[in-house]
Amino acid sequence: MEINLINQSGEARWTRYKKDFVQVAKRLEEILHCEQERSVSLIFVDADAIHALNRDYRGVDRATDVISFALCDSVDEYEMAEGSEELGDIFINVQAVVEQAHAYGHSLRREVNFLFTHGLLHLHGYDHQNEKEEQEMFHLQDVILNEIVPKKVYQ
């Protein structure tokens, strides 16, 4: 999977995780048995930018940690669009990465990769609108991510 990394945050540190993002994408493709080469845009933004996106496109007037804009909205549509090369865009709020890493007691590396994995699953049609979907999606997140960036709790 090609990852087009765009850093609008003004903080250079986020680009150092690109190798991790490539590994996450590769692991996801293996687990989901993706055969076609795809690309995704990963955009790092600040809280104000993601707040505007959330408000303007989702009608939610607050900042969030990650937003995905998929070209397809469900697993069925994703499978039907196999000819498409672009999956969509993932926006990550860098302030949320820092705050959540601290709140959950793990590294920035773990949190930014968690948010990327979460966004990437959304681009593949996964969601968490009900308990069953949430369990499936969160299980996949762990299966994909734990091998690459193990969960380490820092006290």
Residue pairs with C-beta under 8 A, 6 or more apart in sequence:
1 22
1 25
1 26
1 28
1 29
1 34
1 37
1 38
1 39
1 40
2 37
2 38
2 39
2 40
3 18
3 21
3 22
3 25
3 39
3 40
3 41
3 42
4 39
4 40
4 41
4 42
5 15
5 18
5 21
5 42
5 44
6 41
6 42
6 43
6 44
7 14
7 15
7 43
7 44
8 43
8 44
8 45
8 46
8 49
9 44
9 45
9 46
9 94
10 46
11 44
11 94
13 108
14 44
14 92
14 94
14 97
14 112
17 109
17 112
17 113
20 109
20 112
20 113
20 116
20 148
20 149
21 42
21 113
21 116
23 148
24 113
24 116
24 117
24 120
24 144
24 145
24 148
25 40
25 120
27 144
27 147
27 148
28 34
28 117
28 120
28 121
28 124
28 140
28 144
29 38
31 140
31 143
31 144
32 124
34 124
36 82
36 85
37 85
38 84
38 85
38 86
38 87
39 85
39 86
39 87
40 86
40 87
40 88
40 89
40 90
40 120
40 123
41 86
41 88
41 89
41 90
42 89
42 90
42 92
42 116
42 119
43 89
43 90
43 91
43 92
44 91
44 92
44 94
45 53
45 91
45 92
45 93
45 94
46 93
46 94
46 95
47 63
47 93
47 95
47 96
48 63
49 91
49 93
50 63
50 64
50 65
50 67
50 91
50 93
50 96
51 61
51 62
51 63
51 64
53 67
53 91
54 60
54 61
54 62
54 63
54 64
54 67
55 61
55 62
57 67
57 69
58 67
63 93
63 95
63 96
64 93
64 96
65 92
65 93
65 96
65 97
65 100
65 115
66 90
66 91
66 92
66 93
66 96
66 115
66 116
66 118
66 119
67 90
67 91
67 119
68 88
68 89
68 90
68 91
68 119
68 120
68 122
68 123
69 88
69 89
69 91
70 78
70 87
70 88
70 122
70 123
70 124
70 125
71 81
71 84
71 86
71 87
71 88
72 78
72 80
72 81
72 84
72 88
72 125
73 125
74 125
75 124
75 125
75 126
76 125
77 125
78 124
78 125
87 120
87 123
87 124
88 123
90 116
90 119
90 120
90 122
90 123
91 119
92 112
92 115
92 116
92 119
96 115
97 108
97 111
97 112
97 115
98 108
100 111
101 107
101 108
101 110
101 111
104 111
105 153
105 154
105 155
106 151
106 152
106 153
106 154
107 149
107 152
107 154
109 149
110 145
110 149
110 150
110 151
110 152
113 145
113 148
113 149
114 141
114 145
114 149
117 141
117 144
117 145
118 137
118 141
121 137
121 140
121 141
126 133
126 136
126 137
126 140
127 133
127 137
128 134
128 137
128 138
